Amino acid sequence: MQPHTLQSPSNSQISKICFASLPVSILLFSPITVQYSHVKVDLLTFLCDSQFAIHLGIAPGSRGISLEQTGKNHGYRDRDVCAFCPVNHCCIEGGPDRLDSIIDMRSLSKDLKQMGLDVIYSRDAGRYLCDFVYYCSLHHGHVRAAFIHVPASGKHSEENTITIILIIIEMQPFQSILSPCLQIGNAKRNHLSTVNNSS
């Protein structure tokens, strides 16, 4: 079985999450460059042979882990580190205004709260690079993606992130996507990605 993939908010922080406890036999670690002009290239490079993407992004001001349901197509007015904005402040010209993940993040957040995890259900990933990455991934991956915003620091945030990723991997939408690949012995990669900036 070929690996699934991940990308990281801060390479060191997320790599620590990924390789400490995640099933590395089915997960790969792939950072995304935090510039609008690089996002689509980076995403298409590893999404072209993947079945599912799980993205991780650092949210410096957050006190809990946010499960993002929706990626937005318009409103990208904040410049990136190279002082660049997308053309027409848009992610995908002609694309829907918003796209929702195949994963029901509201139900997942309720389940996780019952387990005692400090999580937040969100429909606003911030209209910056995290949101841009998420919308691109949802668009190109036919909504087979999830985005988790991780606090820059905080008690148990790394352990909780690992727990959430493992739960997503066990969820029915993820398993139903993966099963046909396993049956034919040609599992494609799934991706976890991260962005190191405030959204």
C-alpha positions in Angstrom: 0.0 0.0 0.0 1.4 3.4 -0.9 1.3 6.2 1.7 -1.3 8.8 2.4 0.2 12.3 2.7 0.5 15.2 5.1 1.6 18.9 5.0 2.6 21.0 8.0 1.8 24.4 9.6 5.3 24.7 11.0 7.4 21.9 9.6 9.0 21.1 12.9 5.8 21.3 14.9 3.7 19.2 12.5 6.4 16.7 11.7 6.5 16.1 15.4 2.8 15.4 15.4 2.9 13.3 12.2 5.8 11.0 13.0 5.3 10.6 16.7 2.1 8.5 16.5 0.5 8.5 13.1 0.6 5.4 10.9 3.5 6.4 8.7 3.0 3.4 6.5 -0.1 5.1 5.1 0.8 8.8 5.6 3.3 11.1 3.8 4.4 14.5 5.0 4.4 17.3 2.4 4.6 21.0 3.3 2.9 23.7 1.2 4.7 26.9 0.4 2.8 29.8 2.0 2.5 32.0 -1.1 -0.6 32.2 -3.3 1.4 31.7 -6.4 2.8 28.4 -5.1 -0.3 26.9 -3.6 -2.0 25.5 -6.7 1.3 24.1 -8.0 2.2 22.5 -4.7 -1.4 21.1 -4.3 -1.7 19.7 -7.8 1.7 18.1 -7.5 0.6 15.8 -4.7 -3.1 15.7 -5.2 -2.9 14.4 -8.7 -2.4 10.9 -7.3 -4.2 11.2 -4.0 -7.7 10.2 -2.8 -8.0 12.4 0.2 -6.2 15.4 1.8 -6.1 16.4 5.4 -4.6 19.9 5.8 -3.1 21.3 9.0 -2.7 25.1 9.6 -1.5 27.0 12.5 -3.9 29.6 14.0 -1.7 31.8 16.3 -4.6 33.4 18.2 -6.7 30.3 18.7 -7.1 28.5 22.1 -8.6 25.4 20.6 -8.4 23.1 17.6 -10.8 24.3 14.8 -12.4 21.8 12.4 -13.1 23.7 9.2 -16.2 22.7 7.2 -16.0 25.2 4.3 -13.5 26.7 1.8 -14.3 30.1 0.3 -13.6 31.2 -3.3 -13.7 35.0 -3.0 -12.4 37.7 -0.7 -8.7 37.1 -0.7 -7.5 40.7 -0.2 -4.7 40.3 2.3 -1.3 40.0 0.7 1.1 37.1 1.2 4.7 37.3 2.3 5.6 38.4 -1.3 3.0 41.2 -1.2 0.9 39.3 -3.7 -2.9 38.9 -4.0 -4.8 36.5 -6.2 -6.2 37.9 -9.4 -9.7 39.4 -8.7 -9.2 38.3 -5.0 -10.4 34.9 -6.2 -9.2 31.3 -5.8 -10.8 29.5 -8.8 -12.3 31.7 -11.5 -15.9 30.4 -12.2 -15.9 28.1 -9.2 -18.7 28.0 -6.6 -18.6 30.6 -3.9 -18.0 28.0 -1.3 -17.3 24.3 -1.0 -17.9 22.0 1.9 -15.9 18.9 2.9 -17.3 15.4 2.5 -16.6 15.0 6.2 -19.4 16.3 8.5 -17.2 18.5 10.7 -20.2 19.5 12.9 -21.0 15.9 13.9 -17.3 15.2 14.3 -16.8 18.2 16.6 -19.8 17.1 18.8 -18.3 13.6 19.0 -14.9 14.9 19.9 -16.3 17.2 22.6 -18.1 14.3 24.2 -14.6 12.6 24.3 -13.4 15.7 26.2 -11.4 17.3 23.4 -11.3 21.1 23.1 -12.5 21.6 19.5 -14.4 24.3 17.6 -16.7 23.8 14.6 -15.9 26.5 12.0 -17.3 27.5 8.6 -14.7 30.3 8.2 -11.1 29.4 7.6 -10.0 33.0 7.4 -9.9 34.2 3.8 -6.1 34.0 3.7 -3.7 31.2 2.7 -5.3 28.5 4.9 -8.7 29.2 3.3 -7.1 29.4 -0.1 -5.4 26.1 0.3 -8.6 24.5 1.5 -10.8 25.7 -1.3 -8.2 24.7 -3.9 -8.0 21.2 -2.4 -11.8 20.8 -2.1 -12.2 22.0 -5.7 -9.5 19.8 -7.3 -10.2 16.8 -4.9 -14.0 16.9 -5.4 -14.6 17.9 -1.8 -12.5 15.0 -0.5 -10.5 17.1 2.0 -10.5 18.2 5.6 -8.8 21.2 7.2 -7.7 21.4 10.9 -6.6 24.6 12.5 -4.1 24.0 15.3 -3.2 26.5 18.0 0.4 27.7 17.9 0.8 26.4 21.5 -1.4 24.9 24.1 -1.7 22.0 26.5 -2.3 18.6 24.7 -2.8 20.3 21.3 -0.4 17.9 19.6 -2.0 14.8 21.1 -5.5 16.0 20.4 -4.5 16.7 16.7 -3.2 13.2 16.3 -6.4 11.8 17.8 -8.6 13.8 15.4 -6.5 12.8 12.4 -6.8 9.1 13.4 -10.5 9.4 13.9 -11.0 11.1 10.5 -9.0 8.2 8.9 -11.4 5.7 10.5 -14.5 7.6 9.4 -16.9 6.1 6.8 -16.3 8.7 4.1 -12.5 8.3 4.3 -12.8 4.5 4.4 -15.2 4.3 1.5 -12.8 6.3 -0.7 -9.9 4.2 0.4 -11.5 0.7 0.1 -11.7 0.4 -3.7 -8.0 1.3 -3.9 -7.0 -1.4 -1.4 -9.2 -4.0 -3.1 -7.3 -3.5 -6.4 -3.9 -3.3 -4.6 -3.2 0.2 -5.9 -3.9 2.6 -3.0 -3.3 6.1 -4.0 -1.9 8.7 -1.6 -3.9 10.7 0.8 -2.5 14.0 1.9 -2.2 16.0 5.1 -1.1 19.6 4.5 -0.2 22.5 6.7 0.3 26.2 6.4 2.5 28.3 8.8 0.7 31.6 9.1 -2.3 33.2 10.6 -5.4 32.6 8.5 
